[in-house]
């Protein structure tokens, strides 16, 4: 469920189709995901899940699954 929501939010941010993204999608410019897009995604995730994502953790996210694991851990707290 978290994965589906985060993919949906990312698709809105980068104007992509949900069919084009998966949990293994790298958060890199090669996939048209720039730093500003990641920042926008983090803001949308914070709003949607009512969590706080620490800036120092964002640079550790390599794939969509990394974000999902992080958010799931925050929700579980």
Secondary structure in CASP SS format (residue, H / E / C, confidence):
PFRMAT SS
TARGET T0000
AUTHOR 0000-0000-0000
METHOD secondary structure of the structure
MODEL  1
X C 1.00
X H 1.00
X H 1.00
X H 1.00
X H 1.00
X H 1.00
X H 1.00
X H 1.00
X H 1.00
X H 1.00
X H 1.00
X H 1.00
X H 1.00
X H 1.00
X C 1.00
X C 1.00
X C 1.00
X H 1.00
X H 1.00
X H 1.00
X C 1.00
X C 1.00
X C 1.00
X C 1.00
X C 1.00
X E 1.00
X C 1.00
X C 1.00
X H 1.00
X H 1.00
X H 1.00
X C 1.00
X C 1.00
X C 1.00
X H 1.00
X H 1.00
X H 1.00
X H 1.00
X H 1.00
X H 1.00
X H 1.00
X H 1.00
X H 1.00
X H 1.00
X H 1.00
X H 1.00
X H 1.00
X H 1.00
X H 1.00
X C 1.00
X C 1.00
X C 1.00
X C 1.00
X C 1.00
X H 1.00
X H 1.00
X H 1.00
X H 1.00
X C 1.00
X C 1.00
X C 1.00
X C 1.00
X E 1.00
X H 1.00
X H 1.00
X H 1.00
X H 1.00
X H 1.00
X H 1.00
X H 1.00
X H 1.00
X H 1.00
X H 1.00
X H 1.00
X H 1.00
X H 1.00
X C 1.00
END
